[in-house]
Amino acid sequence: MRIELAVLLVFLLMGGVAAHGMEITPESFIVIADNSTGKLARSVADDLGVNVTVYRFQSAADVEHELEHALGNPNKKILAVAYQDTVSSFLKAHPEVAYRVMYCSADEASVRDKLLELNSVNPEEGGTDFLTPFSSGALIGVTLGMVIGALWMKRKVE
């Protein structure tokens, strides 16, 4: 009975897992476009010789879902040639990714400038924080270890 209670307590104290689906764009540098801007973005990228994948999205919800993947993948760089309003509101809510998620107007000069700017960004310089996840994991591990150790020792004594 005590073991079941301890296991139940551990599961209740654990934080929820945030999962929202599989990432459909595994590439590290992508351009968000629609049917009218996809060809422009592809031709500018080819002219510059930038290794980028152009995706044509059909809805703002799909774009928002893709932008959420940028939160969990610090190496992902995104340029939005379409759906600028969606990207703008996303960046207002998550300014920490603004150095590697950008948007531009759908003209050749703007796309060229932003592609060159994003291509020169080193994602590792953006301040990927190691200490916070490490500290959280260590605290959870120590707390869980102490609880399990105490229960184990109590069981041994009885």
C-alpha positions, 0 to 999 in steps of 0.5 A: 500500500505504501509503495502504491501511495509513493508512486501515486505521489511521484506522478502527482508531483511531476510536471506535465509534459508539453507535447503538441505533435511531430515537427514537420520541418526538421530542417534547421533553416526554413522560409515560411511562404504561401502560394504567392510568395514561395517562388520568390523566396526560392529564387532569391535563396537559390541566387544567394546560394543559401541552404534553406528550405521553403515551405508553403503553408496553408493557414496561420495555425500551421505557421504558429505550430511551426513557430512553437517548434522554434522554442524547443529547437535552439538551432532552428532559424525561420524567415517568414515571407508570408503570415507576417502578422502571425509571426509578429504576434508570436515574437511579441509573446516570445522575444527570446527567439527574435534573433533567429525568427524574422519576417520580411515583406514579399519583395526581392530586396527585403527577402535577400537582406533577411536571408543574408542576416539569418544565414549569418546568425549563429544560434549558439550565440543566442544565449541558450541557457544551460544552467536553468534546465540543469538546476531544475533537473538536479533539484527534481532528482535530489528531491525524488532521490531523498523521498525514495531513499527515505521510503526505502530506509523506512521499509528496511527498518520495519 
